[in-house]
């Protein structure tokens, strides 16, 4: 598994719909490319750490802040294509 958000966004299989627990969800919080990643809990919620000093929290994907910044989701599976 790559270390940086940008590298992770190119790893695994792209998920078009029906998020599953464990899928990675990517957002652009600064700039236009992926800069923040969370882990899907189901099709509507994800868990993430909003900052290095912040507490880990669960948020809805439909919250306007996140919905406006969502880029894509990726499923990390064995033998997934690497960048």
PDB file of N, CA, C and O in Angstrom:
ATOM      1  N   UNK A   1       0.849  -1.167   0.000  1.00  0.00           N
ATOM      2  CA  UNK A   1       0.000   0.000   0.000  1.00  0.00           C
ATOM      3  C   UNK A   1       0.899   1.236   0.000  1.00  0.00           C
ATOM      4  O   UNK A   1       1.760   1.373   0.869  1.00  0.00           O
ATOM      5  N   UNK A   2       0.710   2.122  -0.954  1.00  0.00           N
ATOM      6  CA  UNK A   2       1.508   3.349  -0.981  1.00  0.00           C
ATOM      7  C   UNK A   2       1.271   4.212   0.264  1.00  0.00           C
ATOM      8  O   UNK A   2       0.244   4.088   0.930  1.00  0.00           O
ATOM      9  N   UNK A   3       2.218   5.069   0.560  1.00  0.00           N
ATOM     10  CA  UNK A   3       2.145   5.899   1.752  1.00  0.00           C
ATOM     11  C   UNK A   3       1.336   7.173   1.575  1.00  0.00           C
ATOM     12  O   UNK A   3       0.549   7.521   2.456  1.00  0.00           O
ATOM     13  N   UNK A   4       1.504   7.877   0.465  1.00  0.00           N
ATOM     14  CA  UNK A   4       0.858   9.183   0.324  1.00  0.00           C
ATOM     15  C   UNK A   4      -0.550   9.059  -0.271  1.00  0.00           C
ATOM     16  O   UNK A   4      -0.865   8.092  -0.964  1.00  0.00           O
ATOM     17  N   UNK A   5      -1.379  10.052   0.015  1.00  0.00           N
ATOM     18  CA  UNK A   5      -2.747  10.090  -0.507  1.00  0.00           C
ATOM     19  C   UNK A   5      -2.725  10.063  -2.033  1.00  0.00           C
ATOM     20  O   UNK A   5      -3.486   9.316  -2.647  1.00  0.00           O
ATOM     21  N   UNK A   6      -1.881  10.850  -2.636  1.00  0.00           N
ATOM     22  CA  UNK A   6      -1.820  10.914  -4.098  1.00  0.00           C
ATOM     23  C   UNK A   6      -1.467   9.558  -4.697  1.00  0.00           C
ATOM     24  O   UNK A   6      -2.060   9.151  -5.696  1.00  0.00           O
ATOM     25  N   UNK A   7      -0.501   8.849  -4.093  1.00  0.00           N
ATOM     26  CA  UNK A   7      -0.134   7.518  -4.584  1.00  0.00           C
ATOM     27  C   UNK A   7      -1.262   6.510  -4.344  1.00  0.00           C
ATOM     28  O   UNK A   7      -1.535   5.673  -5.205  1.00  0.00           O
ATOM     29  N   UNK A   8      -1.915   6.584  -3.190  1.00  0.00           N
ATOM     30  CA  UNK A   8      -3.006   5.657  -2.876  1.00  0.00           C
ATOM     31  C   UNK A   8      -4.168   5.798  -3.851  1.00  0.00           C
ATOM     32  O   UNK A   8      -4.849   4.818  -4.157  1.00  0.00           O
ATOM     33  N   UNK A   9      -4.394   7.010  -4.339  1.00  0.00           N
ATOM     34  CA  UNK A   9      -5.512   7.278  -5.241  1.00  0.00           C
ATOM     35  C   UNK A   9      -5.357   6.583  -6.591  1.00  0.00           C
ATOM     36  O   UNK A   9      -6.300   6.565  -7.383  1.00  0.00           O
ATOM     37  N   UNK A  10      -4.190   6.015  -6.866  1.00  0.00           N
ATOM     38  CA  UNK A  10      -3.956   5.310  -8.127  1.00  0.00           C
ATOM     39  C   UNK A  10      -3.820   3.811  -7.909  1.00  0.00           C
ATOM     40  O   UNK A  10      -3.493   3.076  -8.842  1.00  0.00           O
ATOM     41  N   UNK A  11      -4.062   3.360  -6.713  1.00  0.00           N
ATOM     42  CA  UNK A  11      -3.865   1.960  -6.350  1.00  0.00           C
ATOM     43  C   UNK A  11      -5.223   1.279  -6.194  1.00  0.00           C
ATOM     44  O   UNK A  11      -6.200   1.933  -5.829  1.00  0.00           O
ATOM     45  N   UNK A  12      -5.296   0.017  -6.456  1.00  0.00           N
ATOM     46  CA  UNK A  12      -6.548  -0.711  -6.279  1.00  0.00           C
ATOM     47  C   UNK A  12      -7.506  -0.512  -7.433  1.00  0.00           C
ATOM     48  O   UNK A  12      -7.130  -0.028  -8.501  1.00  0.00           O
ATOM     49  N   UNK A  13      -8.739  -0.891  -7.201  1.00  0.00           N
ATOM     50  CA  UNK A  13      -9.767  -0.809  -8.234  1.00  0.00           C
ATOM     51  C   UNK A  13     -10.730   0.324  -7.947  1.00  0.00           C
ATOM     52  O   UNK A  13     -11.182   0.491  -6.814  1.00  0.00           O
ATOM     53  N   UNK A  14     -11.043   1.098  -8.962  1.00  0.00           N
ATOM     54  CA  UNK A  14     -11.985   2.202  -8.803  1.00  0.00           C
ATOM     55  C   UNK A  14     -13.386   1.652  -8.534  1.00  0.00           C
ATOM     56  O   UNK A  14     -13.826   0.709  -9.190  1.00  0.00           O
ATOM     57  N   UNK A  15     -14.075   2.245  -7.571  1.00  0.00           N
ATOM     58  CA  UNK A  15     -15.430   1.841  -7.214  1.00  0.00           C
ATOM     59  C   UNK A  15     -16.383   2.883  -7.782  1.00  0.00           C
ATOM     60  O   UNK A  15     -16.301   4.061  -7.435  1.00  0.00           O
ATOM     61  N   UNK A  16     -17.276   2.452  -8.647  1.00  0.00           N
ATOM     62  CA  UNK A  16     -18.214   3.374  -9.283  1.00  0.00           C
ATOM     63  C   UNK A  16     -19.437   3.645  -8.408  1.00  0.00           C
ATOM     64  O   UNK A  16     -19.934   4.770  -8.365  1.00  0.00           O
ATOM     65  N   UNK A  17     -19.915   2.631  -7.722  1.00  0.00           N
ATOM     66  CA  UNK A  17     -21.060   2.784  -6.820  1.00  0.00           C
ATOM     67  C   UNK A  17     -21.027   1.642  -5.808  1.00  0.00           C
ATOM     68  O   UNK A  17     -20.178   0.755  -5.898  1.00  0.00           O
ATOM     69  N   UNK A  18     -21.939   1.661  -4.858  1.00  0.00           N
ATOM     70  CA  UNK A  18     -22.033   0.616  -3.844  1.00  0.00           C
ATOM     71  C   UNK A  18     -20.740   0.476  -3.033  1.00  0.00           C
ATOM     72  O   UNK A  18     -20.087  -0.567  -3.054  1.00  0.00           O
ATOM     73  N   UNK A  19     -20.389   1.544  -2.323  1.00  0.00           N
ATOM     74  CA  UNK A  19     -19.221   1.485  -1.448  1.00  0.00           C
ATOM     75  C   UNK A  19     -19.392   0.392  -0.410  1.00  0.00           C
ATOM     76  O   UNK A  19     -20.497   0.127   0.064  1.00  0.00           O
ATOM     77  N   UNK A  20     -18.279  -0.236  -0.068  1.00  0.00           N
ATOM     78  CA  UNK A  20     -18.254  -1.257   0.975  1.00  0.00           C
ATOM     79  C   UNK A  20     -17.311  -0.812   2.082  1.00  0.00           C
ATOM     80  O   UNK A  20     -16.414   0.005   1.875  1.00  0.00           O
ATOM     81  N   UNK A  21     -17.541  -1.373   3.258  1.00  0.00           N
ATOM     82  CA  UNK A  21     -16.638  -1.094   4.385  1.00  0.00           C
ATOM     83  C   UNK A  21     -15.211  -1.427   3.961  1.00  0.00           C
ATOM     84  O   UNK A  21     -14.946  -2.500   3.419  1.00  0.00           O
ATOM     85  N   UNK A  22     -14.304  -0.500   4.214  1.00  0.00           N
ATOM     86  CA  UNK A  22     -12.902  -0.691   3.877  1.00  0.00           C
ATOM     87  C   UNK A  22     -12.464  -0.009   2.597  1.00  0.00           C
ATOM     88  O   UNK A  22     -11.265   0.166   2.384  1.00  0.00           O
ATOM     89  N   UNK A  23     -13.398   0.384   1.734  1.00  0.00           N
ATOM     90  CA  UNK A  23     -13.019   1.125   0.531  1.00  0.00           C
ATOM     91  C   UNK A  23     -12.422   2.470   0.950  1.00  0.00           C
ATOM     92  O   UNK A  23     -12.865   3.077   1.926  1.00  0.00           O
ATOM     93  N   UNK A  24     -11.430   2.921   0.218  1.00  0.00           N
ATOM     94  CA  UNK A  24     -10.846   4.237   0.492  1.00  0.00           C
ATOM     95  C   UNK A  24     -11.607   5.289  -0.303  1.00  0.00           C
ATOM     96  O   UNK A  24     -11.927   5.084  -1.474  1.00  0.00           O
ATOM     97  N   UNK A  25     -11.894   6.416   0.340  1.00  0.00           N
ATOM     98  CA  UNK A  25     -12.591   7.524  -0.313  1.00  0.00           C
ATOM     99  C   UNK A  25     -11.649   8.729  -0.349  1.00  0.00           C
ATOM    100  O   UNK A  25     -11.038   9.083   0.660  1.00  0.00           O
ATOM    101  N   UNK A  26     -11.543   9.344  -1.508  1.00  0.00           N
ATOM    102  CA  UNK A  26     -10.569  10.412  -1.739  1.00  0.00           C
ATOM    103  C   UNK A  26     -11.261  11.746  -1.994  1.00  0.00           C
ATOM    104  O   UNK A  26     -12.297  11.818  -2.655  1.00  0.00           O
ATOM    105  N   UNK A  27     -10.657  12.796  -1.452  1.00  0.00           N
ATOM    106  CA  UNK A  27     -11.208  14.146  -1.539  1.00  0.00           C
ATOM    107  C   UNK A  27     -10.110  15.129  -1.915  1.00  0.00           C
ATOM    108  O   UNK A  27      -8.932  14.888  -1.649  1.00  0.00           O
ATOM    109  N   UNK A  28     -10.501  16.239  -2.534  1.00  0.00           N
ATOM    110  CA  UNK A  28      -9.556  17.346  -2.770  1.00  0.00           C
ATOM    111  C   UNK A  28      -9.909  18.440  -1.758  1.00  0.00           C
ATOM    112  O   UNK A  28     -10.899  19.155  -1.915  1.00  0.00           O
ATOM    113  N   UNK A  29      -9.089  18.552  -0.733  1.00  0.00           N
ATOM    114  CA  UNK A  29      -9.294  19.581   0.294  1.00  0.00           C
ATOM    115  C   UNK A  29      -8.341  20.751   0.096  1.00  0.00           C
ATOM    116  O   UNK A  29      -8.535  21.824   0.668  1.00  0.00           O
ATOM    117  N   UNK A  30      -7.316  20.539  -0.714  1.00  0.00           N
ATOM    118  CA  UNK A  30      -6.418  21.628  -1.110  1.00  0.00           C
ATOM    119  C   UNK A  30      -5.933  21.290  -2.511  1.00  0.00           C
ATOM    120  O   UNK A  30      -5.493  20.168  -2.764  1.00  0.00           O
ATOM    121  N   UNK A  31      -6.010  22.236  -3.405  1.00  0.00           N
ATOM    122  CA  UNK A  31      -5.651  21.973  -4.790  1.00  0.00           C
ATOM    123  C   UNK A  31      -6.733  21.180  -5.492  1.00  0.00           C
ATOM    124  O   UNK A  31      -7.853  21.080  -4.992  1.00  0.00           O
ATOM    125  N   UNK A  32      -6.411  20.613  -6.645  1.00  0.00           N
ATOM    126  CA  UNK A  32      -7.425  19.901  -7.421  1.00  0.00           C
ATOM    127  C   UNK A  32      -7.290  18.391  -7.340  1.00  0.00           C
ATOM    128  O   UNK A  32      -8.244  17.671  -7.637  1.00  0.00           O
ATOM    129  N   UNK A  33      -6.134  17.902  -6.947  1.00  0.00           N
ATOM    130  CA  UNK A  33      -5.937  16.461  -6.861  1.00  0.00           C
ATOM    131  C   UNK A  33      -6.276  15.926  -5.483  1.00  0.00           C
ATOM    132  O   UNK A  33      -6.646  16.695  -4.596  1.00  0.00           O
ATOM    133  N   UNK A  34      -6.158  14.622  -5.289  1.00  0.00           N
ATOM    134  CA  UNK A  34      -6.468  14.029  -3.994  1.00  0.00           C
ATOM    135  C   UNK A  34      -5.507  14.508  -2.909  1.00  0.00           C
ATOM    136  O   UNK A  34      -4.288  14.443  -3.070  1.00  0.00           O
ATOM    137  N   UNK A  35      -6.071  14.989  -1.808  1.00  0.00           N
ATOM    138  CA  UNK A  35      -5.242  15.477  -0.700  1.00  0.00           C
ATOM    139  C   UNK A  35      -5.714  14.965   0.655  1.00  0.00           C
ATOM    140  O   UNK A  35      -5.087  15.235   1.679  1.00  0.00           O
ATOM    141  N   UNK A  36      -6.828  14.221   0.657  1.00  0.00           N
ATOM    142  CA  UNK A  36      -7.358  13.680   1.914  1.00  0.00           C
ATOM    143  C   UNK A  36      -8.010  12.335   1.616  1.00  0.00           C
ATOM    144  O   UNK A  36      -8.663  12.166   0.587  1.00  0.00           O
ATOM    145  N   UNK A  37      -7.828  11.386   2.523  1.00  0.00           N
ATOM    146  CA  UNK A  37      -8.397  10.053   2.338  1.00  0.00           C
ATOM    147  C   UNK A  37      -9.089   9.605   3.617  1.00  0.00           C
ATOM    148  O   UNK A  37      -8.646   9.910   4.724  1.00  0.00           O
ATOM    149  N   UNK A  38     -10.168   8.886   3.443  1.00  0.00           N
ATOM    150  CA  UNK A  38     -10.886   8.282   4.557  1.00  0.00           C
ATOM    151  C   UNK A  38     -11.200   6.841   4.213  1.00  0.00           C
ATOM    152  O   UNK A  38     -10.911   6.377   3.110  1.00  0.00           O
ATOM    153  N   UNK A  39     -11.794   6.135   5.165  1.00  0.00           N
ATOM    154  CA  UNK A  39     -12.160   4.739   4.973  1.00  0.00           C
ATOM    155  C   UNK A  39     -13.671   4.620   5.083  1.00  0.00           C
ATOM    156  O   UNK A  39     -14.259   5.005   6.093  1.00  0.00           O
ATOM    157  N   UNK A  40     -14.301   4.084   4.039  1.00  0.00           N
ATOM    158  CA  UNK A  40     -15.756   3.911   4.044  1.00  0.00           C
ATOM    159  C   UNK A  40     -16.155   2.916   5.125  1.00  0.00           C
ATOM    160  O   UNK A  40     -15.502   1.891   5.320  1.00  0.00           O
ATOM    161  N   UNK A  41     -17.237   3.240   5.823  1.00  0.00           N
ATOM    162  CA  UNK A  41     -17.824   2.319   6.793  1.00  0.00           C
ATOM    163  C   UNK A  41     -18.993   1.574   6.161  1.00  0.00           C
ATOM    164  O   UNK A  41     -19.295   0.439   6.528  1.00  0.00           O
ATOM    165  N   UNK A  42     -19.641   2.227   5.211  1.00  0.00           N
ATOM    166  CA  UNK A  42     -20.747   1.676   4.435  1.00  0.00           C
ATOM    167  C   UNK A  42     -20.947   2.606   3.252  1.00  0.00           C
ATOM    168  O   UNK A  42     -20.043   3.370   2.916  1.00  0.00           O
ATOM    169  N   UNK A  43     -22.086   2.561   2.626  1.00  0.00           N
ATOM    170  CA  UNK A  43     -22.321   3.366   1.433  1.00  0.00           C
ATOM    171  C   UNK A  43     -22.591   4.838   1.720  1.00  0.00           C
ATOM    172  O   UNK A  43     -22.707   5.638   0.792  1.00  0.00           O
ATOM    173  N   UNK A  44     -22.695   5.206   3.008  1.00  0.00           N
ATOM    174  CA  UNK A  44     -23.044   6.593   3.319  1.00  0.00           C
ATOM    175  C   UNK A  44     -22.141   7.278   4.342  1.00  0.00           C
ATOM    176  O   UNK A  44     -22.251   8.487   4.544  1.00  0.00           O
ATOM    177  N   UNK A  45     -21.250   6.527   4.991  1.00  0.00           N
ATOM    178  CA  UNK A  45     -20.403   7.129   6.034  1.00  0.00           C
ATOM    179  C   UNK A  45     -18.947   6.708   5.861  1.00  0.00           C
ATOM    180  O   UNK A  45     -18.646   5.650   5.307  1.00  0.00           O
ATOM    181  N   UNK A  46     -18.061   7.561   6.347  1.00  0.00           N
ATOM    182  CA  UNK A  46     -16.637   7.229   6.332  1.00  0.00           C
ATOM    183  C   UNK A  46     -15.992   7.699   7.623  1.00  0.00           C
ATOM    184  O   UNK A  46     -16.535   8.548   8.330  1.00  0.00           O
ATOM    185  N   UNK A  47     -14.823   7.139   7.925  1.00  0.00           N
ATOM    186  CA  UNK A  47     -14.047   7.512   9.100  1.00  0.00           C
ATOM    187  C   UNK A  47     -12.750   8.143   8.605  1.00  0.00           C
ATOM    188  O   UNK A  47     -12.173   7.709   7.608  1.00  0.00           O
ATOM    189  N   UNK A  48     -12.301   9.177   9.320  1.00  0.00           N
ATOM    190  CA  UNK A  48     -11.070   9.864   8.914  1.00  0.00           C
ATOM    191  C   UNK A  48     -10.536  10.688  10.073  1.00  0.00           C
ATOM    192  O   UNK A  48     -11.224  10.921  11.067  1.00  0.00           O
ATOM    193  N   UNK A  49      -9.300  11.119   9.920  1.00  0.00           N
ATOM    194  CA  UNK A  49      -8.685  12.053  10.858  1.00  0.00           C
ATOM    195  C   UNK A  49      -8.576  13.386  10.129  1.00  0.00           C
ATOM    196  O   UNK A  49      -7.789  13.508   9.190  1.00  0.00           O
ATOM    197  N   UNK A  50      -9.361  14.400  10.547  1.00  0.00           N
ATOM    198  CA  UNK A  50      -9.380  15.661   9.813  1.00  0.00           C
ATOM    199  C   UNK A  50      -8.051  16.417   9.828  1.00  0.00           C
ATOM    200  O   UNK A  50      -7.812  17.262   8.966  1.00  0.00           O
ATOM    201  N   UNK A  51      -7.197  16.123  10.790  1.00  0.00           N
ATOM    202  CA  UNK A  51      -5.863  16.738  10.825  1.00  0.00           C
ATOM    203  C   UNK A  51      -4.957  15.855  11.662  1.00  0.00           C
ATOM    204  O   UNK A  51      -5.417  14.925  12.323  1.00  0.00           O
ATOM    205  N   UNK A  52      -3.685  16.147  11.630  1.00  0.00           N
ATOM    206  CA  UNK A  52      -2.746  15.340  12.419  1.00  0.00           C
ATOM    207  C   UNK A  52      -2.975  15.520  13.919  1.00  0.00           C
ATOM    208  O   UNK A  52      -2.577  14.666  14.711  1.00  0.00           O
ATOM    209  N   UNK A  53      -3.608  16.617  14.315  1.00  0.00           N
ATOM    210  CA  UNK A  53      -3.895  16.864  15.732  1.00  0.00           C
ATOM    211  C   UNK A  53      -5.356  16.577  16.091  1.00  0.00           C
ATOM    212  O   UNK A  53      -5.726  16.573  17.265  1.00  0.00           O
ATOM    213  N   UNK A  54      -6.176  16.339  15.070  1.00  0.00           N
ATOM    214  CA  UNK A  54      -7.601  16.142  15.304  1.00  0.00           C
ATOM    215  C   UNK A  54      -7.940  14.734  15.742  1.00  0.00           C
ATOM    216  O   UNK A  54      -7.137  13.810  15.615  1.00  0.00           O
ATOM    217  N   UNK A  55      -9.141  14.593  16.259  1.00  0.00           N
ATOM    218  CA  UNK A  55      -9.620  13.284  16.648  1.00  0.00           C
ATOM    219  C   UNK A  55     -10.221  12.577  15.447  1.00  0.00           C
ATOM    220  O   UNK A  55     -10.806  13.204  14.565  1.00  0.00           O
ATOM    221  N   UNK A  56     -10.068  11.274  15.431  1.00  0.00           N
ATOM    222  CA  UNK A  56     -10.689  10.479  14.383  1.00  0.00           C
ATOM    223  C   UNK A  56     -12.196  10.582  14.546  1.00  0.00           C
ATOM    224  O   UNK A  56     -12.708  10.525  15.664  1.00  0.00           O
ATOM    225  N   UNK A  57     -12.912  10.733  13.428  1.00  0.00           N
ATOM    226  CA  UNK A  57     -14.366  10.862  13.521  1.00  0.00           C
ATOM    227  C   UNK A  57     -15.061  10.235  12.314  1.00  0.00           C
ATOM    228  O   UNK A  57     -14.459   9.994  11.267  1.00  0.00           O
ATOM    229  N   UNK A  58     -16.333   9.988  12.505  1.00  0.00           N
ATOM    230  CA  UNK A  58     -17.195   9.423  11.468  1.00  0.00           C
ATOM    231  C   UNK A  58     -18.039  10.548  10.902  1.00  0.00           C
ATOM    232  O   UNK A  58     -18.599  11.354  11.646  1.00  0.00           O
ATOM    233  N   UNK A  59     -18.130  10.600   9.563  1.00  0.00           N
ATOM    234  CA  UNK A  59     -18.906  11.658   8.915  1.00  0.00           C
ATOM    235  C   UNK A  59     -19.728  11.075   7.767  1.00  0.00           C
ATOM    236  O   UNK A  59     -19.353  10.057   7.186  1.00  0.00           O
ATOM    237  N   UNK A  60     -20.837  11.713   7.446  1.00  0.00           N
ATOM    238  CA  UNK A  60     -21.613  11.275   6.276  1.00  0.00           C
ATOM    239  C   UNK A  60     -20.959  11.770   4.981  1.00  0.00           C
ATOM    240  O   UNK A  60     -20.505  12.911   4.899  1.00  0.00           O
ATOM    241  N   UNK A  61     -20.921  10.909   3.993  1.00  0.00           N
ATOM    242  CA  UNK A  61     -20.395  11.311   2.686  1.00  0.00           C
ATOM    243  C   UNK A  61     -21.250  12.397   2.048  1.00  0.00           C
ATOM    244  O   UNK A  61     -20.765  13.168   1.220  1.00  0.00           O
ATOM    245  N   UNK A  62     -22.518  12.457   2.430  1.00  0.00           N
ATOM    246  CA  UNK A  62     -23.435  13.443   1.848  1.00  0.00           C
ATOM    247  C   UNK A  62     -23.309  14.831   2.472  1.00  0.00           C
ATOM    248  O   UNK A  62     -23.922  15.779   1.980  1.00  0.00           O
ATOM    249  N   UNK A  63     -22.527  14.972   3.547  1.00  0.00           N
ATOM    250  CA  UNK A  63     -22.332  16.314   4.130  1.00  0.00           C
ATOM    251  C   UNK A  63     -21.783  17.213   3.030  1.00  0.00           C
ATOM    252  O   UNK A  63     -20.827  16.834   2.354  1.00  0.00           O
ATOM    253  N   UNK A  64     -22.362  18.390   2.836  1.00  0.00           N
ATOM    254  CA  UNK A  64     -21.961  19.247   1.702  1.00  0.00           C
ATOM    255  C   UNK A  64     -20.457  19.458   1.557  1.00  0.00           C
ATOM    256  O   UNK A  64     -19.940  19.439   0.440  1.00  0.00           O
ATOM    257  N   UNK A  65     -19.751  19.658   2.661  1.00  0.00           N
ATOM    258  CA  UNK A  65     -18.304  19.884   2.559  1.00  0.00           C
ATOM    259  C   UNK A  65     -17.632  18.717   1.847  1.00  0.00           C
ATOM    260  O   UNK A  65     -16.827  18.925   0.938  1.00  0.00           O
ATOM    261  N   UNK A  66     -17.957  17.482   2.253  1.00  0.00           N
ATOM    262  CA  UNK A  66     -17.318  16.309   1.682  1.00  0.00           C
ATOM    263  C   UNK A  66     -17.883  15.974   0.307  1.00  0.00           C
ATOM    264  O   UNK A  66     -17.126  15.609  -0.592  1.00  0.00           O
ATOM    265  N   UNK A  67     -19.164  16.088   0.128  1.00  0.00           N
ATOM    266  CA  UNK A  67     -19.784  15.782  -1.163  1.00  0.00           C
ATOM    267  C   UNK A  67     -19.208  16.669  -2.266  1.00  0.00           C
ATOM    268  O   UNK A  67     -18.989  16.199  -3.383  1.00  0.00           O
ATOM    269  N   UNK A  68     -18.962  17.940  -1.967  1.00  0.00           N
ATOM    270  CA  UNK A  68     -18.407  18.878  -2.953  1.00  0.00           C
ATOM    271  C   UNK A  68     -16.950  18.578  -3.289  1.00  0.00           C
ATOM    272  O   UNK A  68     -16.459  18.996  -4.338  1.00  0.00           O
ATOM    273  N   UNK A  69     -16.261  17.865  -2.418  1.00  0.00           N
ATOM    274  CA  UNK A  69     -14.824  17.619  -2.593  1.00  0.00           C
ATOM    275  C   UNK A  69     -14.493  16.169  -2.944  1.00  0.00           C
ATOM    276  O   UNK A  69     -13.327  15.826  -3.140  1.00  0.00           O
ATOM    277  N   UNK A  70     -15.505  15.331  -3.022  1.00  0.00           N
ATOM    278  CA  UNK A  70     -15.294  13.917  -3.318  1.00  0.00           C
ATOM    279  C   UNK A  70     -14.725  13.728  -4.722  1.00  0.00           C
ATOM    280  O   UNK A  70     -15.210  14.331  -5.679  1.00  0.00           O
ATOM    281  N   UNK A  71     -13.703  12.896  -4.842  1.00  0.00           N
ATOM    282  CA  UNK A  71     -13.099  12.594  -6.141  1.00  0.00           C
ATOM    283  C   UNK A  71     -13.502  11.187  -6.596  1.00  0.00           C
ATOM    284  O   UNK A  71     -14.096  11.015  -7.660  1.00  0.00           O
ATOM    285  N   UNK A  72     -13.171  10.193  -5.779  1.00  0.00           N
ATOM    286  CA  UNK A  72     -13.451   8.817  -6.139  1.00  0.00           C
ATOM    287  C   UNK A  72     -13.248   7.909  -4.941  1.00  0.00           C
ATOM    288  O   UNK A  72     -12.764   8.328  -3.890  1.00  0.00           O
ATOM    289  N   UNK A  73     -13.630   6.653  -5.129  1.00  0.00           N
ATOM    290  CA  UNK A  73     -13.379   5.616  -4.124  1.00  0.00           C
ATOM    291  C   UNK A  73     -12.575   4.504  -4.787  1.00  0.00           C
ATOM    292  O   UNK A  73     -12.685   4.275  -5.991  1.00  0.00           O
ATOM    293  N   UNK A  74     -11.772   3.823  -3.992  1.00  0.00           N
ATOM    294  CA  UNK A  74     -10.952   2.722  -4.496  1.00  0.00           C
ATOM    295  C   UNK A  74     -11.036   1.550  -3.534  1.00  0.00           C
ATOM    296  O   UNK A  74     -11.067   1.727  -2.316  1.00  0.00           O
ATOM    297  N   UNK A  75     -11.072   0.361  -4.094  1.00  0.00           N
ATOM    298  CA  UNK A  75     -11.114  -0.864  -3.307  1.00  0.00           C
ATOM    299  C   UNK A  75      -9.745  -1.515  -3.349  1.00  0.00           C
ATOM    300  O   UNK A  75      -9.227  -1.821  -4.423  1.00  0.00           O
ATOM    301  N   UNK A  76      -9.163  -1.723  -2.187  1.00  0.00           N
ATOM    302  CA  UNK A  76      -7.858  -2.347  -2.069  1.00  0.00           C
ATOM    303  C   UNK A  76      -8.062  -3.857  -1.958  1.00  0.00           C
ATOM    304  O   UNK A  76      -8.523  -4.346  -0.927  1.00  0.00           O
ATOM    305  N   UNK A  77      -7.725  -4.587  -3.004  1.00  0.00           N
ATOM    306  CA  UNK A  77      -7.907  -6.030  -2.986  1.00  0.00           C
ATOM    307  C   UNK A  77      -6.597  -6.696  -3.379  1.00  0.00           C
ATOM    308  O   UNK A  77      -5.723  -6.074  -3.983  1.00  0.00           O
ATOM    309  N   UNK A  78      -6.475  -7.973  -3.028  1.00  0.00           N
ATOM    310  CA  UNK A  78      -5.289  -8.721  -3.394  1.00  0.00           C
ATOM    311  C   UNK A  78      -5.131  -8.729  -4.908  1.00  0.00           C
ATOM    312  O   UNK A  78      -6.108  -8.875  -5.643  1.00  0.00           O
ATOM    313  N   UNK A  79      -3.929  -8.576  -5.354  1.00  0.00           N
ATOM    314  CA  UNK A  79      -3.599  -8.568  -6.783  1.00  0.00           C
ATOM    315  C   UNK A  79      -4.209  -7.387  -7.537  1.00  0.00           C
ATOM    316  O   UNK A  79      -4.390  -7.452  -8.753  1.00  0.00           O
ATOM    317  N   UNK A  80      -4.525  -6.313  -6.821  1.00  0.00           N
ATOM    318  CA  UNK A  80      -5.038  -5.110  -7.497  1.00  0.00           C
ATOM    319  C   UNK A  80      -3.912  -4.493  -8.304  1.00  0.00           C
ATOM    320  O   UNK A  80      -2.743  -4.608  -7.935  1.00  0.00           O
ATOM    321  N   UNK A  81      -4.260  -3.837  -9.410  1.00  0.00           N
ATOM    322  CA  UNK A  81      -3.213  -3.213 -10.227  1.00  0.00           C
ATOM    323  C   UNK A  81      -2.505  -2.098  -9.459  1.00  0.00           C
ATOM    324  O   UNK A  81      -3.150  -1.260  -8.828  1.00  0.00           O
ATOM    325  N   UNK A  82      -1.215  -2.095  -9.517  1.00  0.00           N
ATOM    326  CA  UNK A  82      -0.407  -1.046  -8.910  1.00  0.00           C
ATOM    327  C   UNK A  82      -0.121   0.013  -9.962  1.00  0.00           C
ATOM    328  O   UNK A  82      -0.141  -0.272 -11.160  1.00  0.00           O
ATOM    329  N   UNK A  83       0.144   1.235  -9.514  1.00  0.00           N
ATOM    330  CA  UNK A  83       0.441   2.303 -10.475  1.00  0.00           C
ATOM    331  C   UNK A  83       1.709   2.038 -11.272  1.00  0.00           C
ATOM    332  O   UNK A  83       2.086   2.848 -12.119  1.00  0.00           O
TER     333      UNK A  83
END
